[in-house]
Amino acid sequence: MKCDKNMMLLYAVTDRAWLGDMTLYQQVELALKGGVTCVQLREKELSDEDFLAEAIEISSLCKKYGVPFFINDNVDVAVKCKADGIHVGQEDMAAAKVRERVGDDMMIGVSVHTVDEALEAVAAGADCLGVGAMFSTSTKADASVLPMDTLRDICDAVDIPVVAIGGIGKGNIHKLKGTNVDGVALVSAIFSAEDIESECRELRKLSEEMVR
C-alpha cells in the first residue's frame, strides 16, 4: 500500500489509559465512524501474544472501514498481523532494518525531530513521518516541544506525507495551518473524549480546514 497524504489527515493513536468501561475495539470503531483516516495501535504493556491477538482484531476492523492500520514499534506483531504499516521512533529499530524485515509492501512511518532526521528516514525508505511534540503533552512526558518553524522546514524538505503529533486538540489544530503538514496524530484528544464519534467528526472538520 502506498502512503497517501489523505491517510494522515486524522491519525488516531490508541492508548488504553482512557478505556473506562469500553474495550479498545469499541473505542476504535467509534473513532472510525467519526472519520479518522488512519489508526495506529500502540501497546507498551501487553505481551507479544496479547498484542498480536488484539492487532488481528483491530486490523480486521480497520479493513472494514477502508482505513490503513499501523502497529507502533513492534515489527514482529506488524508482520504477523499483516498490518498496513509500522511506525518506529528514533530509539527503535532503524528504518532500513525495518524495511529488510517487512518487505516492500508495508508502509513505514518514522518519528523525527529535525530536518536531518527526516532526510535520513526518507533515504532509509520511510513512507511517512511523524513530527513532534508540537505542544506539551501528558501522553509522552519526556517529549520536547518543537518550534513551528522546524515542522515547516521538515515538511518543505521531504516529498512524503508528514503528520504532526503531541498535545494537539481542538483548541490548537489551527496553529498548524501554513506549515504544510498533511494531518494530525491524536491520542487523548480522541480517546479521552466522552463521545468519541462526535469528537472525531469535529476534529476531522478542523483538520480539513487546517490543511487547506
N, C-alpha and C positions, 0 to 999 in steps of 0.2 A: 504494500500500500504506500502510495506517495503521500508525503505530508503536504497538505494544502493549508494555506493561511486561514481559511474559513474554519478549520478544525480548532484553531487556537482561540477563537472569539470568546468563549465562556468555558473555561477548562476547570473542571471540578476535581479537587484532590481530597480524597477521603481522610477522615480522622475519627476513629471510634470513640474519642473523648466526648463526642456530642451525641452518642447513640440514644440515651434516655430509654424510653420504652420501645423504641423501634429497633429493627435489625438493620444492618448496613445495606442489605439488599433493598429493603423498603425505602431507605433514605435515598439511595442512588436512583431508584426508579422515580421517585418524586422529582429529583433534580433533572432527570432525563425528560420527564413530562413537562417540566418548566422551561426546557430549551437549552440545557448545557450541550456543548458541541464536542466535548472530549471528557473522558473520565480516567483519572489515574488512581489506582489502588495502592495506598501506602499503608504498610503494616510493619511496625518496628518490634512488636512484642510476640506475634504469633510464631509458632513453629512452622517450618517449611511445609509440613504436611497439611496443617490447617490453612496456611496462606494459600497453598495450591487449590485446596477444595473450595475456598472462598473465591479465588480468582476464576475458576472454571464457571462458577455460578454467575459472577458479575460480568464476565466476558460474554456469556450467553445473553444476558440481559441487554448489554450494550449493542450486540448484534441485532437484537430485536428492534432496537430504536435506530439502527444505522449510524451509531456513533462510535468512533475509534476508542479502543481500550488500551491503556498503558499500565505497566507494572513499575512501581518505584523500586529501584536498586537491585532487586533480586533477579538476576539473569536466568538462573535455573528455573524459577517459577514462570518467568515470562516465556521461556522456550516450551516448557511442559504444557502450559495452558494455551499455547498458540496465540499469545497476545498480539495486538496490532503494533505495540510499541513498548520500549523500555526506556525509563528515564534514570539517568545517573548524575551524581554530583561530582565535584572536583576531587573528593576524597574516596570515591568509589572506583570501580574498575574503569580503566581508560577507555575512551570511545572506540579506539582502534581495536582493542582487545574484545570489547563487546561485539563489534561488527564481526570479528572472527567467529564468535560463539553463536550469534543469532542468524548469520547469513544476510543475504541482500534484501529479503522481503520484509523484515521487521524494521519499523521506524525507531530511530534512536534520538532521544532528547537529552540534552546536557545542560546542567546548571552552570552559568558563567557570571562573572562579576566585572570583567574588564574586556576591552576590545581584543587584547592579545589572547585571552582565554577563548573568546568567541571564534577568532580566526583559527586557532589551534583545533577547536572542536569541529569546525567545518572541514578542515583539512583531514581530520581523522574519520570523517564520514557521518557526522551528525546531520539529522534531518530537520531538527528544530531546537531552539534554545529557550531556556528559562532564565530570566534576569531578575535579580532582586537581592536583598529585600528592598522594595521601593518605599515602604513605610514601616514604622516599628510594628512588630508582630509578636504576639504571645505564643504563636504556634512554633516558632523557632527563635528562642530567646537569645541565642548566640549570633544571630544574623545581623550584620552591619547594614545600615540604610545607605543605599546608593544615591548619588545625585541624579536628577533627571537627565542631565547632560550625558552621563555615562550610558543610560538606556538609549538615548537618541543616537549617540555615537556607535553603539553596538548595532542598532537597527540599520544605520546607514552603511555599516562596514560589511554586512553579510547579505546573502541573497536567499536565505532560508527563513521560514517563519520564526518570529520571536514572540514569546509570551512574558508578560510582567507578573511577578509574584511577590507576596509579602505585605501583609497588612492592608490589602486592598478591599474596599467595600463600597456600598452605595454612596457614601459621603465623599469619597476621594477619587473614584474612577475618572472623573472629568479632568483631573490634574494630569493624567497621562496623555491627553489629547495633544497632538502635534509632535509626539516622539516617534511616530511611525511604527509603533508597536502593533502587533496583529491581534492581540487579545489579552485577557487577564486570567491568571490561575488563582482560584479562590479555595480556601479551606473553611475557616469558621464563618465567613460571610454567607456561605451556603448551608453548612451542616449544623450550625448553631441556631438557625432560624426556626421559629415556631411553625411557620408554614413554608416549607422548603420549596414547594412547587411555585407558589405565587412570588416568593422572593427571587427565584431564578428567572421568572418572567420579567421582573423589574430589572434585574441585573443584566439580562440579555439585551433589553432595550437600551440601557445605559452604555453597555459595551458597544453596541452598534453605533450609537451616537459618538462614542469616543474615537472609533477608528475611521469615521467619515472624513 
